[in-house]
Amino acid sequence: MAHRISAGAASLRVGAMLLVLISATAAIAAPPEARPLPPQVLSTAPGIHPFGKGRHSWWGIRMYDATLWIVGSRWSATAPHALDIEPGRAVPSDTLVTNAIAEMRDLKLGDERQLAIWRAEMKKLIPNVQQGDQIVIFCSDTGRTVSYLNNSSTGEVDDPSFCPAVMNVWLHPQTKHQAVRKSLLRQ
């Protein structure tokens, strides 16, 4: 004997299943809590704290989680800030640098001479990364940029135009990473 389910009961079951799936998907897609910044950043920028978090996925695959750290209550390009990036997979340094320079070019952040200078600086700072690594790009209020991989400095740049250009890859109003930008800036 077959059981008959009323249309109303079937709708309720389907609705409940969708709610469970949506909740599970949201939990999976949410970036984890921010990892602590390197001690050198914390001592250089007292009061720095996580402001916004975002996740970049491509076809459902987590590419990276990002956290914007700021001093104060609002993000300012002139105040100390940091971007913490945690890759979801291994990525070679050349790929990271090439993609960042391509985005800077698309955003018209510098001419070809300036982009070549920034590319050379990035190649010194940005290493190959593995899933689970933590890359921190710290912008001081003196115009100096320091990069860290898993709490160890990978180098620094004293060009005051460098950090704003790098941060604009994620924070520029026309970045191709709009969802991440909105999450980082809490918009």
NUKOL-531754 format. One record per atom (N, C-alpha, C): atom name; x, y, z. Coordinates in pm, whole numbers. Layout:
! residues N
<atome=CA | x=X | y=Y | z=Z>
...
END
This chain:
! residues 187
<atome=N | x=84 | y=-117 | z=0>
<atome=CA | x=0 | y=0 | z=0>
<atome=C | x=89 | y=124 | z=0>
<atome=N | x=71 | y=210 | z=-93>
<atome=CA | x=152 | y=330 | z=-106>
<atome=C | x=99 | y=438 | z=-13>
<atome=N | x=195 | y=513 | z=43>
<atome=CA | x=156 | y=625 | z=128>
<atome=C | x=137 | y=748 | z=43>
<atome=N | x=32 | y=818 | z=68>
<atome=CA | x=7 | y=943 | z=-5>
<atome=C | x=42 | y=1059 | z=88>
<atome=N | x=116 | y=1153 | z=33>
<atome=CA | x=153 | y=1272 | z=110>
<atome=C | x=76 | y=1388 | z=51>
<atome=N | x=13 | y=1463 | z=134>
<atome=CA | x=-65 | y=1577 | z=85>
<atome=C | x=29 | y=1680 | z=25>
<atome=N | x=-21 | y=1761 | z=-65>
<atome=CA | x=59 | y=1865 | z=-131>
<atome=C | x=117 | y=1961 | z=-27>
<atome=N | x=41 | y=1993 | z=75>
<atome=CA | x=89 | y=2084 | z=179>
<atome=C | x=205 | y=2023 | z=257>
<atome=N | x=193 | y=1895 | z=291>
<atome=CA | x=299 | y=1827 | z=366>
<atome=C | x=425 | y=1815 | z=281>
<atome=N | x=406 | y=1785 | z=152>
<atome=CA | x=521 | y=1774 | z=60>
<atome=C | x=591 | y=1910 | z=49>
<atome=N | x=515 | y=2017 | z=40>
<atome=CA | x=573 | y=2152 | z=31>
<atome=C | x=652 | y=2184 | z=157>
<atome=N | x=597 | y=2146 | z=271>
<atome=CA | x=667 | y=2172 | z=398>
<atome=C | x=798 | y=2096 | z=403>
<atome=N | x=798 | y=1970 | z=362>
<atome=CA | x=921 | y=1889 | z=363>
<atome=C | x=1025 | y=1948 | z=268>
<atome=N | x=982 | y=1985 | z=148>
<atome=CA | x=1075 | y=2044 | z=51>
<atome=C | x=1130 | y=2175 | z=106>
<atome=N | x=1044 | y=2257 | z=163>
<atome=CA | x=1087 | y=2384 | z=221>
<atome=C | x=1187 | y=2363 | z=334>
<atome=N | x=1161 | y=2265 | z=419>
<atome=CA | x=1251 | y=2236 | z=531>
<atome=C | x=1387 | y=2187 | z=479>
<atome=N | x=1382 | y=2102 | z=376>
<atome=CA | x=1508 | y=2052 | z=319>
<atome=C | x=1587 | y=2166 | z=256>
<atome=N | x=1520 | y=2256 | z=185>
<atome=CA | x=1589 | y=2372 | z=127>
<atome=C | x=1650 | y=2460 | z=234>
<atome=N | x=1578 | y=2482 | z=342>
<atome=CA | x=1629 | y=2563 | z=452>
<atome=C | x=1755 | y=2500 | z=511>
<atome=N | x=1754 | y=2369 | z=531>
<atome=CA | x=1872 | y=2299 | z=584>
<atome=C | x=1988 | y=2312 | z=487>
<atome=N | x=1964 | y=2292 | z=357>
<atome=CA | x=2071 | y=2303 | z=258>
<atome=C | x=2127 | y=2445 | z=250>
<atome=N | x=2040 | y=2544 | z=253>
<atome=CA | x=2085 | y=2682 | z=248>
<atome=C | x=2168 | y=2715 | z=372>
<atome=N | x=2124 | y=2671 | z=487>
<atome=CA | x=2199 | y=2696 | z=611>
<atome=C | x=2335 | y=2629 | z=607>
<atome=N | x=2340 | y=2505 | z=559>
<atome=CA | x=2467 | y=2433 | z=551>
<atome=C | x=2560 | y=2501 | z=452>
<atome=N | x=2507 | y=2544 | z=338>
<atome=CA | x=2589 | y=2612 | z=238>
<atome=C | x=2643 | y=2742 | z=293>
<atome=N | x=2562 | y=2818 | z=363>
<atome=CA | x=2608 | y=2945 | z=421>
<atome=C | x=2718 | y=2920 | z=523>
<atome=N | x=2705 | y=2816 | z=603>
<atome=CA | x=2808 | y=2785 | z=702>
<atome=C | x=2938 | y=2745 | z=634>
<atome=N | x=2930 | y=2669 | z=526>
<atome=CA | x=3050 | y=2628 | z=454>
<atome=C | x=3115 | y=2748 | z=387>
<atome=N | x=3036 | y=2839 | z=333>
<atome=CA | x=3087 | y=2951 | z=256>
<atome=C | x=3140 | y=3065 | z=342>
<atome=N | x=3105 | y=3068 | z=469>
<atome=CA | x=3147 | y=3179 | z=554>
<atome=C | x=3295 | y=3169 | z=587>
<atome=N | x=3367 | y=3282 | z=575>
<atome=CA | x=3508 | y=3279 | z=613>
<atome=C | x=3522 | y=3251 | z=762>
<atome=N | x=3627 | y=3182 | z=800>
<atome=CA | x=3649 | y=3154 | z=942>
<atome=C | x=3690 | y=3281 | z=1015>
<atome=N | x=3693 | y=3272 | z=1145>
<atome=CA | x=3739 | y=3385 | z=1225>
<atome=C | x=3883 | y=3420 | z=1186>
<atome=N | x=3917 | y=3546 | z=1201>
<atome=CA | x=4050 | y=3594 | z=1163>
<atome=C | x=4157 | y=3531 | z=1250>
<atome=N | x=4268 | y=3493 | z=1186>
<atome=CA | x=4385 | y=3446 | z=1260>
<atome=C | x=4460 | y=3568 | z=1311>
<atome=N | x=4534 | y=3554 | z=1417>
<atome=CA | x=4610 | y=3668 | z=1469>
<atome=C | x=4714 | y=3716 | z=1367>
<atome=N | x=4741 | y=3845 | z=1370>
<atome=CA | x=4845 | y=3902 | z=1284>
<atome=C | x=4982 | y=3873 | z=1345>
<atome=N | x=5087 | y=3885 | z=1265>
<atome=CA | x=5223 | y=3869 | z=1321>
<atome=C | x=5248 | y=3967 | z=1435>
<atome=N | x=5322 | y=3925 | z=1536>
<atome=CA | x=5349 | y=4014 | z=1651>
<atome=C | x=5410 | y=4148 | z=1611>
<atome=N | x=5492 | y=4149 | z=1505>
<atome=CA | x=5555 | y=4274 | z=1461>
<atome=C | x=5450 | y=4375 | z=1416>
<atome=N | x=5343 | y=4328 | z=1352>
<atome=CA | x=5236 | y=4418 | z=1308>
<atome=C | x=5160 | y=4470 | z=1430>
<atome=N | x=5129 | y=4381 | z=1522>
<atome=CA | x=5055 | y=4420 | z=1642>
<atome=C | x=5130 | y=4525 | z=1724>
<atome=N | x=5263 | y=4513 | z=1730>
<atome=CA | x=5340 | y=4611 | z=1808>
<atome=C | x=5357 | y=4743 | z=1731>
<atome=N | x=5357 | y=4738 | z=1599>
<atome=CA | x=5371 | y=4860 | z=1518>
<atome=C | x=5241 | y=4937 | z=1509>
<atome=N | x=5128 | y=4865 | z=1514>
<atome=CA | x=4996 | y=4929 | z=1499>
<atome=C | x=4907 | y=4890 | z=1616>
<atome=N | x=4933 | y=4947 | z=1736>
<atome=CA | x=4849 | y=4913 | z=1851>
<atome=C | x=4701 | y=4940 | z=1821>
<atome=N | x=4619 | y=4849 | z=1863>
<atome=CA | x=4475 | y=4865 | z=1844>
<atome=C | x=4424 | y=4813 | z=1709>
<atome=N | x=4513 | y=4759 | z=1626>
<atome=CA | x=4467 | y=4707 | z=1498>
<atome=C | x=4373 | y=4589 | z=1524>
<atome=N | x=4265 | y=4584 | z=1449>
<atome=CA | x=4164 | y=4480 | z=1473>
<atome=C | x=4098 | y=4442 | z=1340>
<atome=N | x=4039 | y=4321 | z=1334>
<atome=CA | x=3971 | y=4281 | z=1210>
<atome=C | x=3849 | y=4370 | z=1186>
<atome=N | x=3833 | y=4414 | z=1062>
<atome=CA | x=3721 | y=4501 | z=1027>
<atome=C | x=3619 | y=4426 | z=941>
<atome=N | x=3663 | y=4371 | z=831>
<atome=CA | x=3574 | y=4298 | z=741>
<atome=C | x=3641 | y=4172 | z=691>
<atome=N | x=3559 | y=4072 | z=660>
<atome=CA | x=3610 | y=3944 | z=611>
<atome=C | x=3535 | y=3907 | z=484>
<atome=N | x=3608 | y=3846 | z=390>
<atome=CA | x=3544 | y=3803 | z=267>
<atome=C | x=3605 | y=3674 | z=215>
<atome=N | x=3532 | y=3611 | z=127>
<atome=CA | x=3579 | y=3486 | z=66>
<atome=C | x=3565 | y=3499 | z=-85>
<atome=N | x=3671 | y=3463 | z=-156>
<atome=CA | x=3665 | y=3458 | z=-302>
<atome=C | x=3659 | y=3311 | z=-343>
<atome=N | x=3551 | y=3278 | z=-412>
<atome=CA | x=3533 | y=3141 | z=-464>
<atome=C | x=3516 | y=3149 | z=-615>
<atome=N | x=3553 | y=3044 | z=-681>
<atome=CA | x=3538 | y=3034 | z=-825>
<atome=C | x=3474 | y=2900 | z=-854>
<atome=N | x=3354 | y=2904 | z=-911>
<atome=CA | x=3277 | y=2782 | z=-937>
<atome=C | x=3263 | y=2696 | z=-812>
<atome=N | x=3243 | y=2760 | z=-699>
<atome=CA | x=3223 | y=2690 | z=-573>
<atome=C | x=3349 | y=2644 | z=-504>
<atome=N | x=3465 | y=2671 | z=-564>
<atome=CA | x=3593 | y=2631 | z=-504>
<atome=C | x=3650 | y=2752 | z=-430>
<atome=N | x=3681 | y=2733 | z=-303>
<atome=CA | x=3738 | y=2842 | z=-223>
<atome=C | x=3878 | y=2873 | z=-274>
<atome=N | x=3895 | y=2995 | z=-322>
<atome=CA | x=4027 | y=3039 | z=-367>
<atome=C | x=4106 | y=3098 | z=-250>
<atome=N | x=4041 | y=3186 | z=-172>
<atome=CA | x=4106 | y=3243 | z=-54>
<atome=C | x=4003 | y=3311 | z=34>
<atome=N | x=4039 | y=3327 | z=160>
<atome=CA | x=3966 | y=3410 | z=255>
<atome=C | x=4053 | y=3533 | z=279>
<atome=N | x=3990 | y=3647 | z=299>
<atome=CA | x=4065 | y=3770 | z=324>
<atome=C | x=4002 | y=3843 | z=442>
<atome=N | x=4087 | y=3907 | z=521>
<atome=CA | x=4042 | y=3989 | z=633>
<atome=C | x=4114 | y=4122 | z=625>
<atome=N | x=4038 | y=4230 | z=633>
<atome=CA | x=4094 | y=4365 | z=640>
<atome=C | x=4106 | y=4403 | z=787>
<atome=N | x=4225 | y=4442 | z=828>
<atome=CA | x=4253 | y=4486 | z=965>
<atome=C | x=4276 | y=4637 | z=962>
<atome=N | x=4217 | y=4707 | z=1058>
<atome=CA | x=4231 | y=4853 | z=1063>
<atome=C | x=4258 | y=4900 | z=1206>
<atome=N | x=4300 | y=5024 | z=1217>
<atome=CA | x=4310 | y=5092 | z=1346>
<atome=C | x=4197 | y=5195 | z=1346>
<atome=N | x=4116 | y=5197 | z=1450>
<atome=CA | x=4004 | y=5289 | z=1457>
<atome=C | x=3874 | y=5222 | z=1415>
<atome=N | x=3774 | y=5305 | z=1386>
<atome=CA | x=3642 | y=5250 | z=1357>
<atome=C | x=3610 | y=5243 | z=1208>
<atome=N | x=3690 | y=5311 | z=1124>
<atome=CA | x=3666 | y=5309 | z=980>
<atome=C | x=3798 | y=5291 | z=906>
<atome=N | x=3790 | y=5226 | z=790>
<atome=CA | x=3909 | y=5207 | z=709>
<atome=C | x=3955 | y=5339 | z=650>
<atome=N | x=4085 | y=5362 | z=655>
<atome=CA | x=4146 | y=5479 | z=595>
<atome=C | x=4276 | y=5435 | z=530>
<atome=N | x=4297 | y=5477 | z=407>
<atome=CA | x=4420 | y=5440 | z=336>
<atome=C | x=4543 | y=5502 | z=401>
<atome=N | x=4526 | y=5607 | z=481>
<atome=CA | x=4641 | y=5674 | z=542>
<atome=C | x=4674 | y=5622 | z=682>
<atome=N | x=4582 | y=5550 | z=742>
<atome=CA | x=4607 | y=5491 | z=874>
<atome=C | x=4666 | y=5350 | z=855>
<atome=N | x=4738 | y=5300 | z=956>
<atome=CA | x=4790 | y=5164 | z=943>
<atome=C | x=4676 | y=5064 | z=918>
<atome=N | x=4700 | y=4971 | z=827>
<atome=CA | x=4602 | y=4866 | z=798>
<atome=C | x=4675 | y=4747 | z=738>
<atome=N | x=4606 | y=4635 | z=738>
<atome=CA | x=4665 | y=4512 | z=685>
<atome=C | x=4559 | y=4429 | z=616>
<atome=N | x=4604 | y=4353 | z=519>
<atome=CA | x=4518 | y=4256 | z=454>
<atome=C | x=4578 | y=4119 | z=480>
<atome=N | x=4497 | y=4033 | z=538>
<atome=CA | x=4536 | y=3896 | z=572>
<atome=C | x=4468 | y=3806 | z=468>
<atome=N | x=4548 | y=3733 | z=393>
<atome=CA | x=4494 | y=3644 | z=289>
<atome=C | x=4533 | y=3501 | z=324>
<atome=N | x=4432 | y=3413 | z=324>
<atome=CA | x=4456 | y=3272 | z=354>
<atome=C | x=4409 | y=3190 | z=235>
<atome=N | x=4506 | y=3140 | z=154>
<atome=CA | x=4471 | y=3068 | z=32>
<atome=C | x=4400 | y=2935 | z=59>
<atome=N | x=4309 | y=2902 | z=-31>
<atome=CA | x=4238 | y=2775 | z=-22>
<atome=C | x=4305 | y=2665 | z=-101>
<atome=N | x=4415 | y=2699 | z=-167>
<atome=CA | x=4490 | y=2601 | z=-246>
<atome=C | x=4631 | y=2655 | z=-268>
<atome=N | x=4720 | y=2570 | z=-319>
<atome=CA | x=4856 | y=2612 | z=-350>
<atome=C | x=4854 | y=2700 | z=-475>
<atome=N | x=4930 | y=2811 | z=-470>
<atome=CA | x=4939 | y=2903 | z=-583>
<atome=C | x=5084 | y=2950 | z=-596>
<atome=N | x=5141 | y=2940 | z=-716>
<atome=CA | x=5278 | y=2989 | z=-735>
<atome=C | x=5286 | y=3142 | z=-726>
<atome=N | x=5397 | y=3192 | z=-680>
<atome=CA | x=5422 | y=3335 | z=-668>
<atome=C | x=5396 | y=3407 | z=-800>
<atome=N | x=5445 | y=3352 | z=-910>
<atome=CA | x=5427 | y=3417 | z=-1041>
<atome=C | x=5280 | y=3439 | z=-1074>
<atome=N | x=5195 | y=3344 | z=-1039>
<atome=CA | x=5051 | y=3357 | z=-1065>
<atome=C | x=4992 | y=3471 | z=-982>
<atome=N | x=5030 | y=3477 | z=-855>
<atome=CA | x=4980 | y=3583 | z=-766>
<atome=C | x=5022 | y=3721 | z=-817>
<atome=N | x=5149 | y=3734 | z=-853>
<atome=CA | x=5201 | y=3863 | z=-899>
<atome=C | x=5138 | y=3901 | z=-1033>
<atome=N | x=5131 | y=3808 | z=-1125>
<atome=CA | x=5072 | y=3836 | z=-1257>
<atome=C | x=4927 | y=3880 | z=-1245>
<atome=N | x=4849 | y=3811 | z=-1161>
<atome=CA | x=4708 | y=3848 | z=-1142>
<atome=C | x=4693 | y=3985 | z=-1078>
<atome=N | x=4777 | y=4016 | z=-980>
<atome=CA | x=4769 | y=4147 | z=-913>
<atome=C | x=4806 | y=4259 | z=-1011>
<atome=N | x=4910 | y=4240 | z=-1088>
<atome=CA | x=4951 | y=4342 | z=-1185>
<atome=C | x=4843 | y=4359 | z=-1293>
<atome=N | x=4782 | y=4251 | z=-1337>
<atome=CA | x=4674 | y=4260 | z=-1437>
<atome=C | x=4557 | y=4341 | z=-1382>
<atome=N | x=4522 | y=4319 | z=-1255>
<atome=CA | x=4413 | y=4396 | z=-1195>
<atome=C | x=4452 | y=4544 | z=-1182>
<atome=N | x=4576 | y=4572 | z=-1142>
<atome=CA | x=4622 | y=4711 | z=-1133>
<atome=C | x=4615 | y=4778 | z=-1270>
<atome=N | x=4656 | y=4705 | z=-1374>
<atome=CA | x=4651 | y=4758 | z=-1510>
<atome=C | x=4507 | y=4788 | z=-1550>
<atome=N | x=4416 | y=4693 | z=-1521>
<atome=CA | x=4274 | y=4713 | z=-1554>
<atome=C | x=4216 | y=4834 | z=-1481>
<atome=N | x=4262 | y=4857 | z=-1359>
<atome=CA | x=4214 | y=4969 | z=-1279>
<atome=C | x=4286 | y=5100 | z=-1312>
<atome=N | x=4385 | y=5091 | z=-1404>
<atome=CA | x=4463 | y=5208 | z=-1446>
<atome=C | x=4532 | y=5275 | z=-1327>
<atome=N | x=4595 | y=5192 | z=-1243>
<atome=CA | x=4661 | y=5242 | z=-1123>
<atome=C | x=4801 | y=5295 | z=-1149>
<atome=N | x=4858 | y=5263 | z=-1260>
<atome=CA | x=4992 | y=5312 | z=-1291>
<atome=C | x=5021 | y=5291 | z=-1438>
<atome=N | x=5123 | y=5363 | z=-1488>
<atome=CA | x=5162 | y=5341 | z=-1626>
<atome=C | x=5250 | y=5215 | z=-1632>
<atome=N | x=5290 | y=5176 | z=-1751>
<atome=CA | x=5367 | y=5052 | z=-1767>
<atome=C | x=5500 | y=5055 | z=-1692>
<atome=N | x=5563 | y=5171 | z=-1684>
<atome=CA | x=5688 | y=5182 | z=-1609>
<atome=C | x=5664 | y=5156 | z=-1460>
<atome=N | x=5558 | y=5218 | z=-1406>
<atome=CA | x=5526 | y=5199 | z=-1265>
<atome=C | x=5485 | y=5054 | z=-1237>
<atome=N | x=5406 | y=4996 | z=-1326>
<atome=CA | x=5365 | y=4856 | z=-1308>
<atome=C | x=5486 | y=4763 | z=-1308>
<atome=N | x=5586 | y=4791 | z=-1390>
<atome=CA | x=5708 | y=4709 | z=-1393>
<atome=C | x=5783 | y=4719 | z=-1260>
<atome=N | x=5786 | y=4839 | z=-1202>
<atome=CA | x=5852 | y=4858 | z=-1072>
<atome=C | x=5776 | y=4780 | z=-965>
<atome=N | x=5641 | y=4794 | z=-962>
<atome=CA | x=5561 | y=4723 | z=-863>
<atome=C | x=5573 | y=4571 | z=-881>
<atome=N | x=5579 | y=4524 | z=-1006>
<atome=CA | x=5594 | y=4381 | z=-1032>
<atome=C | x=5724 | y=4330 | z=-969>
<atome=N | x=5833 | y=4403 | z=-990>
<atome=CA | x=5963 | y=4363 | z=-934>
<atome=C | x=5958 | y=4359 | z=-781>
<atome=N | x=5892 | y=4459 | z=-721>
<atome=CA | x=5880 | y=4461 | z=-575>
<atome=C | x=5795 | y=4344 | z=-525>
<atome=N | x=5684 | y=4318 | z=-593>
<atome=CA | x=5596 | y=4208 | z=-552>
<atome=C | x=5667 | y=4073 | z=-562>
<atome=N | x=5749 | y=4057 | z=-665>
<atome=CA | x=5821 | y=3929 | z=-680>
<atome=C | x=5914 | y=3904 | z=-562>
<atome=N | x=5966 | y=4011 | z=-502>
<atome=CA | x=6051 | y=3997 | z=-384>
<atome=C | x=5970 | y=3962 | z=-260>
<atome=N | x=5846 | y=4014 | z=-251>
<atome=CA | x=5764 | y=4000 | z=-131>
<atome=C | x=5675 | y=3877 | z=-128>
<atome=N | x=5621 | y=3839 | z=-243>
<atome=CA | x=5516 | y=3737 | z=-248>
<atome=C | x=5576 | y=3600 | z=-282>
<atome=N | x=5571 | y=3507 | z=-189>
<atome=CA | x=5624 | y=3372 | z=-212>
<atome=C | x=5518 | y=3279 | z=-272>
<atome=N | x=5559 | y=3159 | z=-307>
<atome=CA | x=5461 | y=3054 | z=-339>
<atome=C | x=5383 | y=3028 | z=-211>
<atome=N | x=5255 | y=2999 | z=-225>
<atome=CA | x=5173 | y=2975 | z=-106>
<atome=C | x=5105 | y=2839 | z=-115>
<atome=N | x=5073 | y=2787 | z=2>
<atome=CA | x=5005 | y=2659 | z=15>
<atome=C | x=4873 | y=2681 | z=88>
<atome=N | x=4781 | y=2588 | z=70>
<atome=CA | x=4657 | y=2594 | z=147>
<atome=C | x=4693 | y=2597 | z=295>
<atome=N | x=4627 | y=2688 | z=368>
<atome=CA | x=4651 | y=2700 | z=512>
<atome=C | x=4754 | y=2805 | z=549>
<atome=N | x=4829 | y=2858 | z=449>
<atome=CA | x=4924 | y=2966 | z=478>
<atome=C | x=4850 | y=3093 | z=514>
<atome=N | x=4920 | y=3185 | z=577>
<atome=CA | x=4868 | y=3318 | z=605>
<atome=C | x=4965 | y=3420 | z=547>
<atome=N | x=4916 | y=3499 | z=452>
<atome=CA | x=4995 | y=3606 | z=393>
<atome=C | x=4936 | y=3736 | z=448>
<atome=N | x=5022 | y=3820 | z=503>
<atome=CA | x=4977 | y=3949 | z=556>
<atome=C | x=5053 | y=4059 | z=484>
<atome=N | x=4978 | y=4153 | z=429>
<atome=CA | x=5036 | y=4273 | z=369>
<atome=C | x=5000 | y=4387 | z=462>
<atome=N | x=5102 | y=4445 | z=525>
<atome=CA | x=5082 | y=4550 | z=625>
<atome=C | x=5127 | y=4684 | z=567>
<atome=N | x=5037 | y=4782 | z=574>
<atome=CA | x=5065 | y=4918 | z=527>
<atome=C | x=5078 | y=5008 | z=650>
<atome=N | x=5197 | y=5059 | z=673>
<atome=CA | x=5217 | y=5146 | z=789>
<atome=C | x=5171 | y=5287 | z=755>
<atome=N | x=5166 | y=5371 | z=855>
<atome=CA | x=5128 | y=5511 | z=830>
<atome=C | x=5247 | y=5593 | z=780>
<atome=N | x=5363 | y=5530 | z=761>
<atome=CA | x=5481 | y=5599 | z=708>
<atome=C | x=5502 | y=5571 | z=559>
<atome=N | x=5410 | y=5495 | z=497>
<atome=CA | x=5424 | y=5464 | z=355>
<atome=C | x=5504 | y=5338 | z=327>
<atome=N | x=5542 | y=5267 | z=431>
<atome=CA | x=5619 | y=5144 | z=417>
<atome=C | x=5524 | y=5025 | z=414>
<atome=N | x=5552 | y=4929 | z=326>
<atome=CA | x=5473 | y=4806 | z=315>
<atome=C | x=5561 | y=4689 | z=360>
<atome=N | x=5507 | y=4606 | z=447>
<atome=CA | x=5579 | y=4487 | z=492>
<atome=C | x=5490 | y=4366 | z=466>
<atome=N | x=5549 | y=4260 | z=414>
<atome=CA | x=5474 | y=4138 | z=385>
<atome=C | x=5524 | y=4026 | z=476>
<atome=N | x=5430 | y=3941 | z=517>
<atome=CA | x=5461 | y=3828 | z=605>
<atome=C | x=5400 | y=3701 | z=549>
<atome=N | x=5470 | y=3592 | z=567>
<atome=CA | x=5417 | y=3459 | z=539>
<atome=C | x=5428 | y=3380 | z=669>
<atome=N | x=5313 | y=3343 | z=724>
<atome=CA | x=5310 | y=3263 | z=847>
<atome=C | x=5399 | y=3324 | z=956>
<atome=N | x=5381 | y=3453 | z=982>
<atome=CA | x=5450 | y=3529 | z=1087>
<atome=C | x=5595 | y=3564 | z=1058>
<atome=N | x=5649 | y=3525 | z=944>
<atome=CA | x=5787 | y=3561 | z=910>
<atome=C | x=5786 | y=3664 | z=798>
<atome=N | x=5862 | y=3770 | z=816>
<atome=CA | x=5868 | y=3875 | z=714>
<atome=C | x=5928 | y=3819 | z=585>
<atome=N | x=5865 | y=3855 | z=472>
<atome=CA | x=5920 | y=3818 | z=342>
<atome=C | x=5985 | y=3939 | z=276>
<atome=N | x=5976 | y=4056 | z=340>
<atome=CA | x=6040 | y=4175 | z=288>
<atome=C | x=5957 | y=4300 | z=308>
<atome=N | x=6014 | y=4412 | z=265>
<atome=CA | x=5943 | y=4538 | z=277>
<atome=C | x=5975 | y=4629 | z=159>
<atome=N | x=5886 | y=4724 | z=137>
<atome=CA | x=5899 | y=4821 | z=28>
<atome=C | x=5877 | y=4959 | z=88>
<atome=N | x=5965 | y=5054 | z=56>
<atome=CA | x=5953 | y=5190 | z=110>
<atome=C | x=5887 | y=5287 | z=13>
<atome=N | x=5829 | y=5240 | z=-95>
<atome=CA | x=5760 | y=5324 | z=-192>
<atome=C | x=5619 | y=5352 | z=-142>
<atome=N | x=5583 | y=5479 | z=-111>
<atome=CA | x=5450 | y=5508 | z=-58>
<atome=C | x=5336 | y=5482 | z=-156>
<atome=N | x=5365 | y=5463 | z=-284>
<atome=CA | x=5259 | y=5433 | z=-381>
<atome=C | x=5230 | y=5283 | z=-390>
<atome=N | x=5317 | y=5201 | z=-335>
<atome=CA | x=5305 | y=5056 | z=-350>
<atome=C | x=5186 | y=4998 | z=-274>
<atome=N | x=5175 | y=5027 | z=-147>
<atome=CA | x=5068 | y=4966 | z=-67>
<atome=C | x=4929 | y=5006 | z=-116>
<atome=N | x=4904 | y=5133 | z=-145>
<atome=CA | x=4771 | y=5166 | z=-198>
<atome=C | x=4739 | y=5091 | z=-328>
<atome=N | x=4839 | y=5074 | z=-414>
<atome=CA | x=4816 | y=5001 | z=-539>
<atome=C | x=4780 | y=4856 | z=-511>
<atome=N | x=4852 | y=4793 | z=-419>
<atome=CA | x=4824 | y=4653 | z=-385>
<atome=C | x=4686 | y=4641 | z=-321>
<atome=N | x=4654 | y=4728 | z=-227>
<atome=CA | x=4524 | y=4721 | z=-160>
<atome=C | x=4408 | y=4745 | z=-257>
<atome=N | x=4432 | y=4827 | z=-359>
<atome=CA | x=4326 | y=4854 | z=-456>
<atome=C | x=4287 | y=4732 | z=-537>
<atome=N | x=4371 | y=4631 | z=-541>
<atome=CA | x=4332 | y=4506 | z=-608>
<atome=C | x=4201 | y=4455 | z=-547>
<atome=N | x=4183 | y=4475 | z=-417>
<atome=CA | x=4062 | y=4431 | z=-347>
<atome=C | x=3967 | y=4545 | z=-309>
<atome=N | x=4020 | y=4666 | z=-288>
<atome=CA | x=3939 | y=4772 | z=-229>
<atome=C | x=3895 | y=4882 | z=-325>
<atome=N | x=3946 | y=4884 | z=-445>
<atome=CA | x=3909 | y=4987 | z=-543>
<atome=C | x=3761 | y=4973 | z=-580>
<atome=N | x=3688 | y=5083 | z=-597>
<atome=CA | x=3545 | y=5074 | z=-632>
<atome=C | x=3517 | y=4995 | z=-760>
<atome=N | x=3612 | y=4987 | z=-853>
<atome=CA | x=3591 | y=4912 | z=-977>
<atome=C | x=3664 | y=4777 | z=-980>
<atome=N | x=3711 | y=4729 | z=-867>
<atome=CA | x=3779 | y=4599 | z=-866>
<atome=C | x=3687 | y=4490 | z=-920>
<atome=N | x=3746 | y=4388 | z=-979>
<atome=CA | x=3663 | y=4277 | z=-1026>
<atome=C | x=3621 | y=4187 | z=-909>
<atome=N | x=3674 | y=4212 | z=-792>
<atome=CA | x=3642 | y=4133 | z=-672>
<atome=C | x=3538 | y=4208 | z=-588>
<atome=N | x=3424 | y=4242 | z=-645>
<atome=CA | x=3324 | y=4326 | z=-578>
<atome=C | x=3268 | y=4263 | z=-451>
<atome=N | x=3239 | y=4133 | z=-454>
<atome=CA | x=3182 | y=4069 | z=-335>
<atome=C | x=3281 | y=4073 | z=-220>
<atome=N | x=3408 | y=4046 | z=-249>
<atome=CA | x=3511 | y=4051 | z=-144>
<atome=C | x=3525 | y=4194 | z=-93>
<atome=N | x=3528 | y=4291 | z=-185>
<atome=CA | x=3541 | y=4432 | z=-147>
<atome=C | x=3429 | y=4471 | z=-50>
<atome=N | x=3307 | y=4440 | z=-86>
<atome=CA | x=3193 | y=4476 | z=-1>
<atome=C | x=3203 | y=4411 | z=136>
<atome=N | x=3248 | y=4287 | z=141>
<atome=CA | x=3264 | y=4219 | z=270>
<atome=C | x=3376 | y=4282 | z=352>
<atome=N | x=3488 | y=4313 | z=287>
<atome=CA | x=3601 | y=4372 | z=360>
<atome=C | x=3566 | y=4509 | z=416>
<atome=N | x=3491 | y=4588 | z=338>
<atome=CA | x=3455 | y=4724 | z=380>
<atome=C | x=3321 | y=4731 | z=451>
<atome=N | x=3259 | y=4616 | z=475>
<atome=CA | x=3128 | y=4605 | z=542>
<atome=C | x=3022 | y=4689 | z=472>
<atome=N | x=3010 | y=4672 | z=343>
<atome=CA | x=2909 | y=4747 | z=267>
<atome=C | x=2794 | y=4658 | z=227>
END
